[in-house]
Amino acid sequence: MEDLGEVDVELDLQRSVHAVLRELSAQAPALQRNRGMWRWSLHKKVERDPGKSPALVRILLRELEKAEREDARHVIIPLLHTLMYVLTKATGITEELYRRTYAFCMSLLTLPAPYCTVALDCAIRLKTEKAVPGTLYQRLVIAEQNLRSELYPYQERVFLFVDPELVSPSVCSALLLEIKAAQVQQTPEACMRHVVCHGLKAALGEACHAGALQRKLQASPRRALERYFHAVVAAVERMASEPSPSREGHLERLEEIYRSLLGPEAASRGRCSGDPLPDRPPSTPLPSPHIAFHLWTDEEQLWKELVFFLCPQSHLRLSADLEALDLQGLLPHHELARVSVLSTDSGIERDLPLGADELLAPSSPEMERAGLQRKGGIKKRVWPPDILMPGSWDEPPGLHRRTGRPSGDGELLPGVSRLHTARVLVLGDDRMLGRLAGAYHSLRKRETQTFCLTPRLSLQLYYIPVLTPEKPTSSRHLELGELAAFLGRADPWYESTVNTLCPAIHKLAEMPPSLDTSQTVDPFILDVITYYVRMGTQPIYFQIYRVKIFFSDLSQDPAEDIFLTELKVKIQDSKFPKDGVLPRRRGVAEGPGAELSICYQKALLSHRTRQVTLSLRATGLVLKALPASDTKDHMCLNVTVMEVVKSSNLAGRSFSTVTNTFRTANIQTQSQDQRLLTLLLDKDNRRTFRDVLRFEVAPCPEPCSRAQKSKAHQQKEMERMKAKAKPLLMPINTFSGIVQ
């Protein structure tokens, strides 16, 4: 069967692109059922036939320019992400297409956020790829597969966390099997072959015989393959790091590698004589990232996994005692445990031989002070005074992901580079996000004491909703997916790409497992996860709230906890004990609910504080951190009070319930009669507090460390922090952030 003509190929690709655009704006049920599939099938077409990539780039660029002219902004970011994903994988893209795409991205910088933010990110990557084709692909594979390279030392890992109490075992097994089936063929040798082949094809173009090159690399032993891999990486990285790179010199270096692989006959830029041109050149796939699947069973599991990622050998000691390690420096694994040794030196620096890296000039000030300094003593670690908080975790991914430059991510501490990126992906409903918020708060609090992860690790958070399959339109189903619905309203591309995964995941769980890994399959769910963690670089920040709980039993200490989405208050049927704190007030009529005293700061448009105090009888309260229908003002609490209204008529007294709502950031509530309260955090029955007399809710402040300060300075700092407390925000990555 002959291939489609060039015109037919463009028409087929254009129909697929238009289907993606219709999906973004259509409400038809037929299109809703296939949401997410159109983008995936479009990428699969060019993945199976890389020769279609230039045509798809031209079509996407035309649609982007049309959307800008017609001010159809809702399709700009989805099309831009689709275009960048194609350019990362593609070879043979002309200089003119790169130039037009870069010019289009620069024209978007005049638009408001998030359009200018996404456009800037794409423009930075395009500039790198235009200068050295194949750079984005090479750096992505090296980082995601943790291939060792001195010229590009960055490493990334995707941590997939699932709570086995919230997600069914069939779903967990299906996801684990799909991940393992896709990664069984992604050996380090296969990934190195992909990097070499893609780098040579991107540089040499049609002069590269891809079929012969792949066969040669397949037959090469591991040591030879590593030599070719490091040679290609060195050529690309040196070219990318030069301020005024020479394209001819770069081409000569890669031609020399190509010639050493295929022999002297490949010296010319033409194809090997006698070897016919294949009808369709073989594709070089972009391997999916390494995904570590975890069942979340331990409260400190996230912190442990991040430490293991930074120092793989540390788990031998972490399991014994989490606090026994000197994690502030995260020394190499053989230095993590402190051991007692017999010191034979005098402790004076001038008595020690200078190492190769310690040679000093005779007249230098360091040499003059050497006689008065001691070496080898205990040094007190003092962080710079401006580093009170690991606040940089909230920032978008560093420039190393976009440009790949080793210094692009900056240094929080002198001499300490951020070489690791942890992409934490959680699956579940709002209860799982509440657990993630608790782990995130614990991480930030721990970092104020040790400060070991933040200078070395970029932490990115992702979320894929997985709700119960029964009755998807039921109120309970919608209630547990409020944050996913908010993300879908804020980012239409997230709604189309990620929120549509839940039915596909349950469908995969119902299918019989296939243990045959010899057949090549297209794992839809894994591909969407990969697309999300690669292209979802724009975070949406969510306020974490702290609740302080006071119990009726005075001997019980107050409890503190945090919540992310909801705090529900119910009235208990039980009374105070006989020796309770509060007697029943006179004049309080018996009826449903309890008499509550509520004090809160009313949220005004002028951002002024207005204190409101009221007493009422209510059957319950619900404090929601997310608005129900829009994406504005999601940084305050929406409080719903079910107030009991008493009315008298000829038949006697009757009670009715009226719902009152208001917005606030701080609220205090206390029961005024003999009924106690029950608190439910983040809709999770495992986080229930009973016999509550009073509770206070306020934005959770950023944890801060005052270990290095004097007591007087601590007191001033505490007063200043109370006056201007920076709230703790948890970022969840999307494709665009909030699109207004």
JODA-V24372 format. One record per backbone hydrogen bond with DSSP energy under -1.0 kcal/mol. CO is the residue of the C=O (numbers start at 1). NH is the residue of the N-H. E is the energy in kcal/mol with one decimal. If there is no record, write none. Layout:
BEGIN
CO/NH/E  CO/NH/E
END
This chain:
BEGIN
5/9/-2.4  6/10/-2.0  7/11/-2.3  8/12/-2.4  9/13/-2.4  10/14/-2.5  11/15/-2.2  12/16/-1.6  13/17/-2.3  14/18/-2.5  15/19/-1.8  16/20/-1.7  17/21/-2.0  18/22/-2.5  19/23/-1.9  20/24/-1.1  22/26/-2.3  28/32/-2.1  29/33/-1.9  32/35/-1.2  34/37/-1.9  36/40/-1.1  37/41/-2.7  38/42/-2.0  39/43/-2.1  40/44/-2.0  41/45/-1.6  42/46/-1.2  43/47/-1.7  44/48/-2.2  45/49/-1.4  49/52/-2.1  50/53/-1.8  52/56/-2.2  53/57/-2.5  54/58/-2.1  55/59/-2.1  56/60/-2.7  57/61/-2.3  58/62/-2.2  59/63/-2.3  60/64/-2.1  61/65/-2.4  62/66/-2.1  63/67/-2.4  64/68/-2.1  65/69/-1.9  66/70/-2.4  67/72/-2.5  71/73/-1.4  72/75/-1.4  73/76/-1.2  75/79/-2.1  76/80/-2.5  77/81/-2.6  78/82/-2.1  79/83/-2.5  80/84/-2.5  81/85/-2.1  82/86/-1.7  83/87/-2.4  84/88/-1.9  85/89/-1.1  86/90/-2.0  94/98/-1.8  95/99/-2.3  96/100/-2.3  97/101/-2.4  98/102/-2.5  99/103/-2.4  100/104/-2.2  101/105/-2.2  102/106/-2.2  103/107/-1.7  104/108/-1.1  106/109/-1.1  108/111/-1.8  112/115/-1.1  112/116/-1.1  114/118/-2.5  115/119/-2.4  116/120/-2.2  117/121/-1.9  118/122/-2.3  119/123/-2.6  120/124/-2.2  121/125/-1.7  122/126/-2.7  123/127/-2.2  124/128/-1.5  125/129/-2.5  126/130/-2.9  127/131/-1.6  128/132/-2.1  132/135/-1.7  134/138/-2.1  135/139/-2.6  136/140/-2.1  137/141/-2.3  138/142/-2.3  139/143/-2.2  140/144/-2.6  141/145/-2.4  142/147/-1.8  143/156/-2.7  144/290/-1.0  155/421/-2.1  157/423/-2.9  158/292/-3.2  159/425/-3.3  160/294/-3.0  161/427/-2.0  162/296/-2.7  163/166/-1.7  163/167/-2.1  168/172/-2.0  169/173/-2.6  170/174/-2.2  171/175/-2.4  172/176/-2.2  173/177/-2.4  174/178/-2.1  175/179/-2.3  176/180/-2.4  177/181/-2.6  178/182/-1.8  179/183/-1.7  180/184/-1.2  185/187/-1.3  187/191/-2.3  188/192/-2.3  189/193/-2.2  190/194/-2.0  191/195/-2.1  192/196/-2.3  193/197/-2.6  194/198/-2.7  195/199/-2.3  196/200/-2.1  197/201/-2.3  198/202/-2.5  199/203/-1.4  200/204/-2.9  201/205/-1.9  204/207/-1.6  205/208/-1.6  208/210/-1.2  209/213/-2.2  210/214/-2.5  211/215/-2.0  212/216/-2.2  213/217/-2.4  214/218/-2.2  215/219/-1.5  221/225/-2.6  222/226/-2.5  223/227/-1.7  224/228/-2.3  225/229/-2.6  226/230/-2.6  227/231/-1.8  228/232/-2.4  229/233/-2.6  230/234/-2.3  231/235/-2.1  232/236/-2.4  233/237/-2.8  234/238/-2.3  235/239/-1.7  236/240/-2.4  237/241/-1.7  246/250/-2.0  247/251/-2.3  248/252/-2.3  249/253/-1.9  250/254/-2.0  251/255/-2.4  252/256/-1.9  253/257/-1.6  254/258/-2.7  255/259/-2.7  256/260/-2.1  257/261/-1.3  258/262/-2.4  259/263/-2.1  263/266/-1.7  264/267/-2.1  272/275/-1.4  290/158/-1.9  292/160/-2.8  294/162/-2.1  295/297/-1.1  298/301/-1.6  300/304/-2.2  301/305/-2.6  302/306/-2.0  303/307/-2.1  304/308/-2.6  305/309/-2.0  306/310/-1.8  307/311/-2.7  311/314/-2.1  313/316/-1.2  314/317/-1.4  314/318/-2.4  315/319/-1.4  317/321/-1.7  321/324/-1.0  325/327/-1.5  332/335/-2.6  347/375/-1.4  348/351/-1.3  349/352/-1.6  355/358/-1.4  361/364/-1.6  364/368/-1.6  365/369/-1.8  369/372/-1.2  370/373/-1.0  373/349/-1.7  384/387/-1.8  386/388/-1.1  388/705/-1.1  389/391/-1.9  390/393/-1.1  391/394/-1.4  392/395/-1.2  398/401/-1.6  399/403/-4.0  399/404/-1.3  405/408/-2.0  407/410/-1.0  413/416/-2.1  417/419/-1.1  419/155/-2.9  420/458/-2.4  421/157/-1.8  422/460/-2.8  423/159/-2.7  424/462/-2.8  425/161/-2.8  426/464/-2.3  428/466/-2.0  429/433/-1.5  430/434/-1.9  431/435/-1.6  432/436/-2.2  433/437/-2.5  434/438/-1.7  435/439/-2.2  436/440/-2.7  437/441/-2.5  438/442/-2.2  439/443/-2.3  440/444/-2.3  441/445/-2.3  442/446/-2.6  443/447/-2.2  446/449/-1.4  446/450/-2.1  453/456/-1.3  453/457/-2.0  456/420/-1.4  458/422/-2.6  460/424/-2.9  461/733/-3.1  462/426/-2.0  464/428/-1.4  471/474/-2.2  474/478/-2.1  475/479/-2.4  476/480/-1.9  480/430/-2.3  481/485/-2.1  482/486/-2.1  483/487/-2.5  484/488/-2.1  485/489/-2.0  486/490/-2.5  487/491/-2.5  490/739/-2.8  491/495/-2.0  492/496/-2.1  493/497/-2.0  494/498/-2.4  494/499/-2.0  498/501/-2.0  501/505/-2.5  502/506/-2.0  503/507/-2.1  504/508/-2.2  505/509/-1.9  506/510/-1.3  522/524/-1.1  523/527/-2.2  524/528/-2.2  525/529/-2.4  526/530/-2.5  527/531/-2.5  528/532/-2.4  529/533/-2.5  530/534/-1.6  531/535/-2.5  532/536/-2.4  535/537/-1.6  538/734/-2.7  540/732/-2.2  542/730/-2.9  544/700/-2.9  545/563/-2.3  546/698/-2.1  547/561/-2.1  548/696/-2.2  549/559/-2.1  550/693/-2.5  550/694/-1.8  553/556/-1.6  559/549/-3.4  561/547/-3.0  563/545/-2.6  565/625/-2.7  566/682/-3.2  567/623/-3.2  568/680/-2.4  569/621/-1.6  570/678/-2.5  577/580/-2.1  585/588/-1.1  594/618/-2.3  595/672/-3.6  596/616/-2.2  597/670/-1.9  598/614/-2.6  599/668/-2.9  600/612/-2.9  604/607/-1.5  610/602/-3.0  612/600/-2.6  614/598/-3.0  616/596/-3.5  617/644/-3.7  618/594/-2.4  620/642/-2.3  621/569/-3.2  622/640/-2.6  623/567/-2.2  624/638/-3.4  637/664/-2.2  638/624/-2.4  639/662/-1.9  640/622/-2.0  641/643/-1.2  641/660/-2.7  642/619/-2.6  643/658/-3.0  645/656/-2.4  647/654/-3.0  649/652/-1.4  652/649/-1.8  654/647/-2.9  656/645/-3.4  658/643/-2.6  660/641/-3.3  662/639/-3.0  663/603/-2.4  664/637/-3.4  666/601/-1.6  667/697/-3.1  668/599/-2.7  669/695/-2.3  670/597/-2.7  676/572/-2.9  677/692/-2.5  678/570/-2.6  679/689/-2.5  680/568/-2.6  681/684/-2.1  684/687/-2.0  687/681/-2.0  689/679/-2.7  691/552/-1.9  692/677/-2.5  693/671/-2.3  694/550/-3.1  695/669/-2.4  696/548/-2.8  697/667/-2.3  698/546/-3.0  700/728/-3.5  706/709/-1.1  710/714/-2.6  711/715/-2.3  712/716/-2.0  713/717/-2.6  714/718/-2.7  715/719/-2.1  716/720/-2.4  717/721/-2.7  718/722/-2.3  719/723/-1.9  720/724/-2.5  726/702/-3.0  728/544/-2.1  730/542/-1.9  732/540/-2.2  734/538/-2.1
END
